[in-house]
Amino acid sequence: MALFRNGFARMVAAFALLSLAPPAYAADSRVALDRVEVEAKENFIRLHVDVLDSKGAPVPSLTAGDIEILANGKPIKLTDIEIQTAEQAQEPVAVVILLNASRGYQIQGAGEEHGTFQQAKEGAAQFVQRLKGNDMVAVVVYRESVPHEVVYSFASDFTQAKEAVLNYNVPAADLNPENNQGQAARERSLLPEFQSAVKKALDFFNDNLASNTKLATAHRRFLVIMTDAKDRETRKDKLQPKLKKMVEEKIEENGIRIFAIGYSPDDEQYLTLLQDIANVSGGAYTYVANKDGLGQIPSVFDAIATRIKKQYIIKAKWTELPDWGDPVKGKDEANYNIGVKVKMKDGAEAEATFNDVRLPLPSLNWVKYLKIAGMVLGGLLGVGLLVAFIVFLVRRKKAAPAQVETRQAYDGPARGKLVVLAGPLAGETFPLIDDVTTIGSMKGNTIVIADGSVSRRHAAIKIDQMRYEVADMNSTNGVLVNGQRIHKVFMKDGDRVQIGTTELQFNLK
């Protein structure tokens, strides 16, 4: 079986939130394609898909009539479609739960009955109880002086794991340390090292995957974090790029998704770091506001466990391979962007894409070629017409400008345009003619930008009743609108779109 993991530009990122309170950012995607597997000998393709309702919870049922599987945007002919949840298929998961046990998460005053850490423990215990069979879990905590402490190492005894979590307490000496350092050093020591804790948790995950055969068979892997994301690096603008880069490097090899829960009893400025690393990994971020109360935290853990266990596994057999992929040099394979389109029960339609999946090249189809031969012989009977048609095409080709220039000279109904401000095509103007305009470095896109910073299928602009939506097609370098990285967003007149080194301005007229 060949397994393909998305590049982390799949920050694709486009996952619906599980928030109990209004989310920290807008998540407009209700479908997330997490994993694609191909069994070439059996002609099977297998997709792991999150399908969420309008509130961000897994839809209770999905049928073959609700879905369409695509290769480079075109439907694949399929048969024997099977749809199960991961729980029904007994698909094992591997999870590391990382909890913040710092002083800021402990009971702060005499009137408090439960600290944040206590609620996080109860949530983690509830999460663990949802695991079954060959699932494996580990629980890790961090605090000011300890960036990594294993509470329960990888195993499948979920009762023992639950007890280990609930019985864990920070040593009293760590809660009330004697510190003879100077004031500045003492204040710094009272801050945890969130970045180091995430790094060590991912290292712990990867080290165990390399040494634990049973763990390695669980291909669905998750890091679940609850924290306020505070760090000794007090400048968030310095911490943010470091943390994102570190997470990208650490999770690329083993395809770990991060589900992050953000809660802070005082300073919420660091919580956006959780949103960033969740997006980078293709996971999801949940924001819990102070007004919702600590009692809501266990239900957030439970919602994440439900989403993980209710992920759909779609298995189907192809009857005919597509022949419009990007051939792989030296191999009988072609690269495709595999997508899944889902019709929701409420009438909405959502789609997700997984990049760079290799499918075998189609075998020789004699029926197809006999049909072609028949068409050629039939064409020879009308050779005069054919010659006349060829002459017409040659004259038209000489008279007409190149395809891109034709688009630039388009004088039809105004649907908007893109003006290239910077990059290899600076000064060019592209009218938006089609319902969907694709942008990338690969031939076949509506707008082709031959630049190493642009992915083969980098972005797409969809026009629907004069609403212009730009979407990142899981590109390597992402798409920025007015300087902000996006997954999907509706554009307004004058917005600037950054694709690699190319900057474009969207104008309605």
SULZI-V947655 format. One line per field, one symbol per residue. burial: 1 if it has 9 or more other C-alpha atoms within 8 Angstrom, else 0. A space follows every 10 residues. Layout:
burial: ???
//
This chain:
burial: 0001011111 1111111111 0010000011 1111111111 0011111111 1110011100 0000011111 1100010100 1011111000 0111111111 1110111000 0000111111 1111111111 1000111111 1111001101 1101010100 1111110000 0000000000 0000010010 1111001111 1110110110 0000110100 1111111111 1100000011 0011011101 1100111111 1111000101 1011111111 1111111111 0100011101 1111111011 1111111100 1000101100 0011111111 1111000001 1111111011 1000000000 0000000010 0000010000 0000000000 0000011100 0001111111 1110110011 1100001111 1100101111 1001101111 1110001111 1111111111 1000011100 1100111111 111111110
//
